[in-house]
Amino acid sequence: MQHFASDNYAGICPEALAALLAANDGHVRSYGDDEWTLQAADRLRELFETDCDVYFVFNGTAANSLALAALCQSYHSVICHHLAHVETDECGAPEFFSNGAKLLAVGGEQGKLTPAAIVEAVSRRSDIHHPKPKVVTLTQATEVGTVYRPDELRALADAAHERGLRVHMDGARFANAVAGLGLSPAEMTWRAGVDVLCFGGTKMGLPVGEAVVFFDRRLAEDFSYRCKQAGQLASKMRFLSAPWLGILENGTWLRHAAHANAMARRLAAGVAEVAGLPALFPVDANGVFVRLPGRIEEGLRERGWLFYNFIGAGGARFMCGWDTAPETVDRLVGDVRELARES
Ligand SMILES: *Cc1c(COP(=O)(O)O)cnc(C)c1O
């Protein structure tokens, strides 16, 4: 049975699995000094069309926390959206790994930060008693399934850089954002002013792992020590990196992401049609948020569907993944139709 709770409910996509198995061949150097890791980093440099510095870590919490820690000192602060994963779902890891840097959460429509909110957060205080803003972190695609366009990113990055702040992107669903806009990864990151990207692998079909991509290599100074100290340096690194090779080939990662996005649009259109319930946010990526009447939500759960309702601005969240089948979406929509009729 497929579910809509999270895109990390899905298994490993065949391309990543094949690459993982292919890497299981003989003895090779450990700790990242192997062919697969070097090649995966090269493929990412080609993908981003720039000489970026790349690190592979186990999960998104570590990627975000260690990247943010690299961008600031313990007495600094990090501006984020109040729905940001770093704020709501990382158990204080960004604060922990930065030795106390404070997250400053600000508002913004549709899960997005605005230049005005950044300016307000930076200007709020300038005295020595308040942590000094040093980083802006934004999530792409956002926690409510919307996507920043390059002009929006550029405006945010300009507002940040003009005030001496660095720009970090939590790209747990970067693939879905790229597929949604149909633009190049470069246009959506460094060309728009992003300094560091945490490129999510897990949710796009890898067994495990994310890539931390530094577009400004100076910011990556000693980053490998940070990873090691945090328990994020895999000794058998090839099994983290090889799956990336599998999905970066032939645009597989984008194809999977585009499929997930299409399934989300199908789901949103279906639920709107059969129950008159519109999505709460534009379906720019692979997530759909709907405010379901209690009896429909309970009815879906009774029928065995798993989905979250604690994320974002309320409502039920339905996430689609690389393997979400159209039939699964149609079955869910059919159940919503029946439950809406019964009531
Ligand atoms: C899933 C996710 C992460 C990473 O979470 P981990 O469970 O630590 O891998 C980071 N940011 C966002 C927005 C996410 O949805």
The ligand as an SDF file (V2000), in Angstrom:
LIG
                    3D

 15 15  0  0  0  0  0  0  0  0999 V2000
   12.6010   16.1260    5.2320 C   0  0  0  0  0  0  0  0  0  0  0  0
   13.1280   17.5030    5.3770 C   0  0  0  0  0  0  0  0  0  0  0  0
   14.4160   17.7390    5.8330 C   0  0  0  0  0  0  0  0  0  0  0  0
   15.3680   16.6320    6.2540 C   0  0  0  0  0  0  0  0  0  0  0  0
   14.9260   15.8890    7.3110 O   0  0  0  0  0  0  0  0  0  0  0  0
   15.7280   14.6320    7.8880 P   0  0  0  0  0  0  0  0  0  0  0  0
   14.6460   13.7960    8.4700 O   0  0  0  0  0  0  0  0  0  0  0  0
   16.6650   15.1490    8.9140 O   0  0  0  0  0  0  0  0  0  0  0  0
   16.4540   13.9920    6.7640 O   0  0  0  0  0  0  0  0  0  0  0  0
   14.8710   19.0440    5.8570 C   0  0  0  0  0  0  0  0  0  0  0  0
   14.0900   20.0620    5.4710 N   0  0  0  0  0  0  0  0  0  0  0  0
   12.8400   19.8670    5.0190 C   0  0  0  0  0  0  0  0  0  0  0  0
   12.0370   21.0340    4.5520 C   0  0  0  0  0  0  0  0  0  0  0  0
   12.3090   18.5880    4.9790 C   0  0  0  0  0  0  0  0  0  0  0  0
   11.0560   18.3970    4.5390 O   0  0  0  0  0  0  0  0  0  0  0  0
  1  2  1  0
  2  3  1  0
  2 14  2  0
  3  4  1  0
  3 10  2  0
  4  5  1  0
  5  6  1  0
  6  7  2  0
  6  8  1  0
  6  9  1  0
 10 11  1  0
 11 12  2  0
 12 13  1  0
 12 14  1  0
 14 15  1  0
M  END
$$$$
